């Protein structure tokens, strides 16, 4: 009698765990990509600006 409710509960818990694992790995990848993009932006903004050639030859 209690077989199908137990199987249903176990399946629900397994699928919920699968969703949590997939979501956490996806979130971790997104955060890595965001940190890499932010590092590139900060590195590009801290680089010295190029000086035009007309200003150098005076």
C-alpha positions in Angstrom: 0.0 0.0 0.0 2.7 2.5 0.9 4.9 1.5 -2.1 3.8 4.1 -4.6 3.7 7.1 -2.3 7.2 6.2 -1.1 8.4 5.9 -4.8 6.8 9.2 -5.6 8.5 10.9 -2.6 11.8 9.4 -3.5 11.5 10.5 -7.1 10.6 14.0 -6.1 13.6 14.2 -3.8 16.0 12.9 -6.4 14.7 15.3 -9.1 14.8 18.2 -6.7 18.4 17.4 -5.9 19.2 17.2 -9.6 17.7 20.6 -10.2 19.7 22.0 -7.3 23.0 20.5 -8.5 22.4 21.8 -12.1 21.5 25.2 -10.9 24.5 25.6 -8.7 26.9 24.5 -11.4 25.3 26.9 -13.9 25.4 29.7 -11.3 29.1 29.1 -10.6 29.9 29.2 -14.3 28.0 32.5 -14.7 29.8 34.1 -11.8 33.2 33.0 -13.2 32.4 34.6 -16.5 31.2 37.8 -14.8 34.4 38.0 -12.8 36.5 37.5 -15.9 34.6 40.1 -17.8 35.0 42.6 -14.9 38.7 41.9 -14.6 39.1 42.6 -18.4 37.1 45.9 -18.0 39.2 47.0 -15.0 42.5 46.0 -16.8 41.4 48.0 -19.9 40.4 51.0 -17.9 43.7 51.1 -15.9 45.9 50.9 -19.1 47.4 54.2 -20.1 45.7 56.0 -23.0 47.6 56.0 -26.3 49.1 59.3 -27.3 48.2 60.5 -30.8 51.2 60.6 -33.2 50.7 64.4 -33.9 51.2 65.2 -30.2 54.5 63.2 -30.1 56.2 64.9 -33.0 56.5 68.5 -31.9 
